Amino acid sequence: MENIIECNNLTHYYGKRLIYENLSFTVPKGRILGLLGKNGTGKTTTINILSGYLKPRSGQCAIFGQDIQTMAPSLRRNIGLLIEGHVQYQFMTIQQIEKFYSAFYPKQWKKEAYYELMNKLKVAPKQRISRMSCGQRSQVALGLILAQNPELLVLDDFSLGLDPGYRRLFVDYLRDYARSENKTVFLTSHIIQDMERLIDDCIIMDYGKILIQQPIKELLDNVRRYTCTVPEGYKLPETDVFYHPSVIRNTLETYSFLQQPEAETHLKSMQTPYSNLKCETVNLEDAFIGLTGKY
Ligand SMILES: Nc1ncnc2c1ncn2[C@@H]1O[C@H](COP(=O)(O)OP(=O)(O)OP(=O)(O)O)[C@@H](O)[C@H]1O
């Protein structure tokens, strides 16, 4: 399968502060990848490296097989970039901004994609962007990227300011658009429920490293939440198979990739005084919080 993005051993520091070390990932053509992580783990940093604004301390980042730092502008046009959802030139109307942007992409511009989304938003072509709400402005920015008709969409925090209805509208629209046009998407969002409907693959970042990198289906098929009764104040010994165990009164909760029989074997080998073990599959948000911890 052709890889649209290939990042190898990215290491980045701001001054002396290490953000992450040896981050490697690929995004194959036609896949939607979501980058998840707590605040400050380096998602925007990664987007800035992917877009060529930031040069990593070491490592390589190639898009369409070319180093992003030296990519020709003609190829760069095939990357649609949304940095935190804002449109400049807010004095323009819906119609004027579409015309303005179209001039930068004469060969590939698809204004229908933009107007289709604007129609769904029920905004009039003569409406000024400065008179729109924050969420509507984000939608204008997204619409302009769709009209750019890029091969790769890189969207940082695309759901910023959108209410649940507009988020759903955009997520469904983006999913259908990416599938039917075989587009590749790399995105971040803090709204994890949206990611579950949208992405094929996920990377979950922890401070300094990638914690999980796998297809979303595989992740959801394999993560389990375990709860059981333990004596009050019990502390599970540290182990890398049970993530972020917590005990509230006499209920222990933890997350694991182990299936129930293996989890039991493990608990027994640690001589955990447990009873009433319950094992459940979880949604992406619970898996994310379970694997990365609450704080
Ligand atoms: N220009 C900069 N100079 C110094 N430190 C920075 C700079 N930009 C970001 N950082 C720091 O690097 C870390 C990663 O920031 P980044 O914005 O990539 O995180 P993020 O995962 O996108 O966070 P969030 O979820 O809050 O948007 C943070 O601790 C941040 O304070």
PDBQT file of the ligand as one rigid body, heavy atoms in Angstrom, charges set to zero:
ROOT
HETATM    1  N1  LIG A 301       6.749  27.457  20.567  1.00  0.00    +0.000 N 
HETATM    2  C1  LIG A 301       6.921  26.775  21.688  1.00  0.00    +0.000 A 
HETATM    3  N2  LIG A 301       7.944  27.029  22.508  1.00  0.00    +0.000 NA
HETATM    4  C2  LIG A 301       8.130  26.340  23.648  1.00  0.00    +0.000 A 
HETATM    5  N3  LIG A 301       7.331  25.344  24.075  1.00  0.00    +0.000 NA
HETATM    6  C3  LIG A 301       6.290  25.043  23.315  1.00  0.00    +0.000 A 
HETATM    7  C4  LIG A 301       6.017  25.737  22.077  1.00  0.00    +0.000 A 
HETATM    8  N4  LIG A 301       4.918  25.208  21.511  1.00  0.00    +0.000 NA
HETATM    9  C5  LIG A 301       4.510  24.233  22.353  1.00  0.00    +0.000 A 
HETATM   10  N5  LIG A 301       5.328  24.120  23.420  1.00  0.00    +0.000 N 
HETATM   11  C6  LIG A 301       5.223  23.131  24.527  1.00  0.00    +0.000 C 
HETATM   12  O1  LIG A 301       5.365  21.840  23.945  1.00  0.00    +0.000 OA
HETATM   13  C7  LIG A 301       4.428  20.921  24.505  1.00  0.00    +0.000 C 
HETATM   14  C8  LIG A 301       3.584  20.308  23.396  1.00  0.00    +0.000 C 
HETATM   15  O2  LIG A 301       2.745  21.320  22.845  1.00  0.00    +0.000 OA
HETATM   16  P1  LIG A 301       1.670  21.039  21.729  1.00  0.00    +0.000 P 
HETATM   17  O3  LIG A 301       0.983  22.323  21.428  1.00  0.00    +0.000 OA
HETATM   18  O4  LIG A 301       2.301  20.316  20.606  1.00  0.00    +0.000 OA
HETATM   19  O5  LIG A 301       0.705  20.040  22.505  1.00  0.00    +0.000 OA
HETATM   20  P2  LIG A 301      -0.740  19.473  22.116  1.00  0.00    +0.000 P 
HETATM   21  O6  LIG A 301      -0.673  18.003  22.309  1.00  0.00    +0.000 OA
HETATM   22  O7  LIG A 301      -1.154  19.956  20.788  1.00  0.00    +0.000 OA
HETATM   23  O8  LIG A 301      -1.602  20.127  23.271  1.00  0.00    +0.000 OA
HETATM   24  P3  LIG A 301      -3.166  20.515  23.345  1.00  0.00    +0.000 P 
HETATM   25  O9  LIG A 301      -3.901  19.227  23.446  1.00  0.00    +0.000 OA
HETATM   26  O10 LIG A 301      -3.232  21.298  24.615  1.00  0.00    +0.000 OA
HETATM   27  O11 LIG A 301      -3.512  21.320  22.129  1.00  0.00    +0.000 OA
HETATM   28  C9  LIG A 301       3.629  21.704  25.549  1.00  0.00    +0.000 C 
HETATM   29  O12 LIG A 301       4.131  21.423  26.807  1.00  0.00    +0.000 OA
HETATM   30  C10 LIG A 301       3.856  23.161  25.185  1.00  0.00    +0.000 C 
HETATM   31  O13 LIG A 301       3.870  23.949  26.332  1.00  0.00    +0.000 OA
ENDROOT
TORSDOF 0
